[in-house]
Amino acid sequence: MRGANPVRPQEGGDGQSLWIQEVFYTLQGEGPFVGEPSVFVRTGGCNLRCHWCDTDFESSPWRPSLDELLARIGELRPAVCDLIVLTGGEPLRQNVVPLIRALLERGLRVQIETNGTLWLDGMPDDPRLTIVCSPKTPGLHPDLVPRVSVYKYVLAAGESDPGDGLPTLSTQLPGQAARLFRPPPGAAVTVMPRDDGDKERNVANRQACTAVALAHGYRMSVQLHKLLGIA
């Protein structure tokens, strides 16, 4: 969206109907389950406006019922796949708790990809639920922090703190300094080079990300799906 999306507040509701951008079967391209077959459920709308975001999460009119959405996931998911990834936009902007519970009841694993600013009461405490937080702001929702499994930071050349290697610029206002939320001691951290849509810039971003991972002991992840040319 490149920062062109409207900023949408968190919605209430019973979770029996959700705004969904798309559902598709692919390989997870980043984070702790990189390379695993996954069904992605991309929710509509976001409560932030990141100026470098390259994902469309606003164009779909589809608002399926929970049963309809579960049926669609079932149609796309082969028996070899047990990982469902909830992403966006921002998935915690809508009440996805009933969806998560229904997926767990079916014996599936669920990964949530969130910016960390929102939380939903009633979130299952289940080892098959993995919350991957990519902080985009200086603070996170306090109820979410204890539940985060992995922190994921998007890095760009010349925009990392020499002390910890993590971002020093705002995701919301281009060029403005901002110290994004830092992970608690001992937390699992993944760093990923930012895709700036420019070949030379992307090479520099990958080199900078590699250096940060080596210097600070973080795991580096590239966007595998882009390298493979898949969704």
N, C-alpha and C positions, 0 to 999 in steps of 0.2 A: 504493500500500500504506500510505501515511501512517505509515511506521515500524513497521507491525505485522507485517512479514515476519520469518521466522527468518533469522539470519545463517548463510549456508552457506559452507563452506570450498571452496577450489579442488579440483576432482576430477582424478584421473588418467584413465587409459583411453586407448584407441587412436583415439578420435574416430569410430568406426564406428557409434556410436549416440549420440544427443544428446537431452537433455530440452528440448522445444520448447513454448513457450507458444502461439505462433500464427505463421502465415505469411500475409501479405496483400499485395495490390498497391495502391499509393496514390501520392500525391505526397510527396516528402521535405519535411517541414514546417519544418526548421531546419538550421542549419549551412551548410557550404560548398556543398552541392548543393541548397539550398532550391528547391522548385518542380519538381524533376526527377522524372519517373516512376520508381518504385522498387519493388522487392519487398523487404518487410521480413521478416526472420527474427528473431522475438523469442525468446530463449532463457529457460529457466526458472532461477529462483533468483538470489540476489545475496549477495555477501560483506559488504555494508554495509546499513545500515538508516537511510535518509534520512527525516527526519520529515515532509518535505513532498512526497515522491514520490507521484504520483497514478496510477501504472501497475500493472496486475495482471500479475505474472510468476510466480505460484505455483499457479494453479488448474487448470492443464492436466495430465492424466495421460499425454499423448502423448510417447512416446520412440521416434521413428522411427529406422530404420537410415539410414545415410548415403545409400544409393541411394534409399530412400523419400523422404527429405527433398529430394534433388536432383530427383526426379521431380515432387514437389509444387511446387517453385520453377519448374520448367519448365512445368507446367500453368498457373500464374498469370502467367508473364512473357510479355507480347506482344513481338513483334519490335522494337517501338520502344523498349523498355526494356532497358538493359544495366547498370543499377546495382542491386546487391544490398546491403542494409543489415543488418548484424548488430548487434542491440541486445539489451536485456534489461529487467530484471535486469542481470547482468554477463556478457557473452558470453565473456570470457576466463576465466571460472570453469570452463568445460568445454574440452575439447580440440577447438577449432574449426579447427585447422590443416588437417586433411584436407579439410574442407568448403571452406575458403578456396582451397586448391590446386586442388580440383576446379572451383570457379567460375572461377578465373583461366584454367585450361586450356580452358574453354569460351569464352574471349574476353570475359568479363564483368569489370566493375569491382566492387570490393568496398569498402564503407565499414564500419569498425568503430567503434561508439560505446562507450567504456569509461570507467570511473571512474579508471583509471590505476594502481591498486594491484597489479595482477597482470600476469604476462607468460607467454608460452608459447614454449618453445624451438622452433626450426624454422619460425618465422613467415617467410613468403616476403618477400624484398626485391624488390618489384615496384612500378613506378610506378602501376600500376592499383589498388594497395591504399592506401587512405587511412585513417589512424587519427585519429579525433576524440576528444580526451580532455576530459572534463568533471570536473576535480579536485573530489573530495569530502573530501579529507583533507590534512593538512599536507605529507605526503610521497608521492611516486610511486615505482613500481618503477624502479630505475635503468636497466634494460635497455629499458624502454619509452620513456623520455624522448627519446632520439635519433631515435625513429621517429614521434613525434607530428607530424602535419601541421597540425592546428589545435587550439587550446585553446578550450574553450567554458565560460563561467561563467554561472551562473544568479544573477541579481541581484534584490534586493528593496529597497524604499525604506527608508532609514535604516540599512542594513546593509552599506554600502560604505566602504572605506578612502579618505579624501580624497586620499591620496597617489597611489594607482594606480586607484581606483575599483572594486577587486575585493573579494570578500566578506570580512567580518570575523567572522562567526558560524559556529558548528559546524553541519554538516549532520546530525550524529548526535545531538546533545543540544540541544534547543530552548533558545535564549536564552544559550547558553554561548559565550564568545569563542573564536575559533579562526582562525588565519591559514592559509587553504588554500594549497596549493602555488601558487607564482607562476611564470609562464612564463619561459623563458630570454629574454635580450635578442634582439629581432628576430623573435620567434615570432609567428605569426598568431594573433590573439585575436578571438573572437566573444563578445559578451555578449547575454544573453537574459533578459527579465523573467520572474520567477517567477509561476506561476499559483497564487494563494492561494485560489481558489474564492470570492472576494468581489469584487464589481464595483468598489467604491471603492478597495479595496486594490490591485487589479490595475491600475487607472488610475495610481495612485501609483507602482507598480512600473515601468510602462512609461515614465512621465515620468523617473523616476530613471535608468533604463537608457539612455534617450536622452541625458540629460545626461552620463552617464559616457562613452558612445561619442564624443560631440562633444568632450569635454574631453581624452580620452586617445588618440583615433585608432583605437579599436576598431571592428570591424564589428558592427552591431546586427542581431539576428535575432529575429523574433517567431515564435510557434508557428503557422505558416500553416495547418496541418491543423485546429487548433482554430477559427481564424477562418472556415475554409471549412466546418466541421462534418463533416469526413471522418476516417476512422481514421488 
